[in-house]
Amino acid sequence: MSEIILMSDPRVAAIPVAECGERLVDVRRYGSLLIDSRKQDPADAFAYLREGVLERLMKAQKMLPKGLRLLFVEGYRPPSLQGSYFAEYASELQAAHTDWSDEQIHAAASRYVSPPDIAPHSAGAAVDLTLADAEGRELDLGTRMNASPEESEGACYTHALNISTEARANRRVLGDVLTAAGLVNYPTEWWHWSFGDRYWALITGVTTALYGPEEMPSPA
């Protein structure tokens, strides 16, 4: 297995952002993706993405085998919510590993929740998604969406071996089309893909990120 670069890696934070100003758009208005409501929030922030990310998702969907669809679960996440998620998970890890240093807790937490200052979701650059059949039924990809490394015994890692042959094949299908469309995966979370953010820039060798943290747009 190749090296896994975590979001907490200093090389990620070192990537500069040249904000392109591309707007956040509601995927329910501008796309034809299947939308799951499990992460819906009162402001409907979950349904927003940068235009460039949505365009690439639509390209990826066209490349899927007949009868399969992308199932969109969560896109944009306000910085304040991202911070709450990170702090909560870090607290859980601290309680379970009282001998760990702050640096160890920070790195371990970043396997599952991105540090708020560089989080792709808060830039509208990341999407959590999976596969569904023509009737909208979610396929088996080995774990539930958002399963932690502890809960899943590491099966949430994209290239985990402790999943079924069917789940591995479904992950390969999902990964092939999203990679071909220009997105990159965060390898500790099979469902997390992004474009234009700092992590994407580091992985693809681009010198600057296109998208920085963004505030929720006002209702239309």
Summary of the structure (lengths in Angstrom):
residues: 220
radius of gyration: 16.6
end to end distance: 45.8
largest distance: 50.9
contacts: 686
relative contact order: 0.20
helix: 38%
strand: 14%
